[in-house]
Amino acid sequence: MPLDLEDTWAELHAATPPGWFVGRSGQRHGGQWAMYAFDTTEKAHIGRRSREWTAVGDTEAECVREMARCLREIGGGRTPPE
């Protein structure tokens, strides 16, 4: 893993709020990267979770950085701007 990508993942781990799960990044059809995160403390119910987030980027590093930015906002009690 390139150093920049390692640093980016470390940034994401530091930004992840307690109780949140972050999935692996993966490449979508069309080449974009995406990853998903959700609050494991939210009560389970059928349908879409109310505390979940998907980040997308043109590269894996961009996607992971975007998720870190969003989770910092969420950890601070704010909704990330899209």
Sequence and secondary structure as in RCSB ss.txt:
>XXXX:A:sequence
MPLDLEDTWAELHAATPPGWFVGRSGQRHGGQWAMYAFDTTEKAHIGRRSREWTAVGDTEAECVREMARCLREIG
GGRTPPE
>XXXX:A:secstr
  HHHHHHHHHHHHH  TTEEE   EE TTS EEEEEEETTS   SS  SSEEEEEESSHHHHHHHHHHHHHHHH
TT     
